[in-house]
Amino acid sequence: MSKIKKGDNVKMLSGKDRGKNGTVSLVLAQGADARVVIEGLNKVKKHQRARKQGQKGQIISVERPVNISSVQLICKSCGKPTRVGFKVDGDKKERICRKCSATI
């Protein structure tokens, strides 16, 4: 089970968007080199070539992945950035907030 999942609200801890909040749109691989893509954050300009005859090239803005260690989950109940803990209840494993002990 992953600490950060798609749809989670997170806060950026480092980089040019430090302190901003966003929603995780994609989680890439688990483990030490895990990365996440956050909607509206860590945007970079990308030059795109013309694909067809008569079409113009353009500069588009895309969201780049950031390391999963650069984001912190925001608890839904207390609204604070928190570390994620786990609680095993029978055969279920749940994520919990380390600050208010609420299930995420």
C-alpha positions as CSV (number, residue, x, y, z in Angstrom):
1,M,0.0,0.0,0.0
2,S,1.3,3.4,-1.0
3,K,1.5,6.4,1.3
4,I,0.4,8.8,-1.5
5,K,-2.3,7.9,-4.0
6,K,-4.0,9.4,-7.0
7,G,-6.6,12.0,-5.9
8,D,-4.8,12.9,-2.7
9,N,-4.4,16.6,-1.8
10,V,-0.7,17.3,-1.2
11,K,1.6,20.2,-0.3
12,M,4.8,20.8,-2.1
13,L,7.8,20.9,0.2
14,S,10.5,21.9,-2.2
15,G,11.1,23.4,-5.7
16,K,9.7,26.5,-7.3
17,D,6.2,25.7,-6.2
18,R,7.1,25.2,-2.5
19,G,4.2,25.8,-0.2
20,K,1.5,25.4,-2.9
21,N,-1.2,22.7,-2.7
22,G,-2.5,20.5,-5.5
23,T,-4.1,17.2,-6.3
24,V,-2.1,14.1,-7.4
25,S,-3.1,13.1,-10.9
26,L,-0.6,10.3,-11.5
27,V,1.7,8.1,-9.4
28,L,4.7,6.7,-11.2
29,A,6.3,3.5,-9.7
30,Q,6.7,2.7,-6.1
31,G,9.8,2.5,-4.0
32,A,12.8,4.7,-3.6
33,D,12.5,6.5,-6.9
34,A,8.8,7.0,-6.9
35,R,7.4,10.2,-8.5
36,V,4.1,11.9,-8.6
37,V,2.5,14.4,-11.1
38,I,0.5,17.2,-9.4
39,E,-2.2,19.1,-11.2
40,G,-1.2,22.7,-11.9
41,L,2.3,22.4,-10.2
42,N,5.8,22.0,-11.5
43,K,4.9,23.2,-15.0
44,V,7.6,23.6,-17.6
45,K,7.5,25.0,-21.2
46,K,7.9,22.4,-23.9
47,H,8.5,23.2,-27.6
48,Q,6.3,21.1,-29.8
49,R,7.0,20.6,-33.5
50,A,4.5,20.9,-36.3
51,R,3.2,17.3,-36.9
52,K,1.3,17.9,-40.2
53,Q,1.9,20.0,-43.3
54,G,0.6,23.6,-42.6
55,Q,0.3,23.1,-38.9
56,K,2.4,25.5,-36.7
57,G,4.8,24.5,-34.0
58,Q,3.9,25.8,-30.5
59,I,5.2,26.1,-27.0
60,I,3.0,24.2,-24.5
61,S,3.0,24.0,-20.7
62,V,3.2,20.5,-19.2
63,E,3.3,19.2,-15.6
64,R,6.5,17.3,-14.8
65,P,6.8,14.6,-12.2
66,V,8.4,15.4,-8.8
67,N,9.9,13.0,-6.3
68,I,7.4,11.6,-3.8
69,S,9.6,12.8,-1.0
70,S,9.0,16.4,-2.1
71,V,5.3,16.3,-1.3
72,Q,3.4,15.9,2.0
73,L,-0.2,14.6,2.3
74,I,-2.8,17.0,3.6
75,C,-5.3,15.4,6.1
76,K,-8.9,15.7,5.1
77,S,-10.2,16.0,8.7
78,C,-7.6,18.4,10.3
79,G,-6.5,20.1,7.1
80,K,-2.8,20.0,8.1
81,P,0.1,18.6,6.2
82,T,1.0,15.3,7.9
83,R,3.0,12.2,7.7
84,V,1.1,9.0,6.8
85,G,0.8,6.1,9.2
86,F,-0.8,2.7,8.8
87,K,-3.2,0.8,11.0
88,V,-4.0,-2.9,10.5
89,D,-7.6,-3.7,11.4
90,G,-8.2,-7.4,10.9
91,D,-7.4,-8.0,7.3
92,K,-7.7,-4.4,6.3
93,K,-4.7,-2.0,6.2
94,E,-5.7,1.7,6.5
95,R,-3.8,5.0,6.1
96,I,-4.0,7.3,9.1
97,C,-3.0,10.9,9.9
98,R,-0.1,11.1,12.3
99,K,-1.5,14.4,13.8
100,C,-5.1,13.6,14.5
101,S,-5.2,9.8,14.0
102,A,-8.1,10.0,11.6
103,T,-8.4,7.5,8.7
104,I,-7.5,9.0,5.4
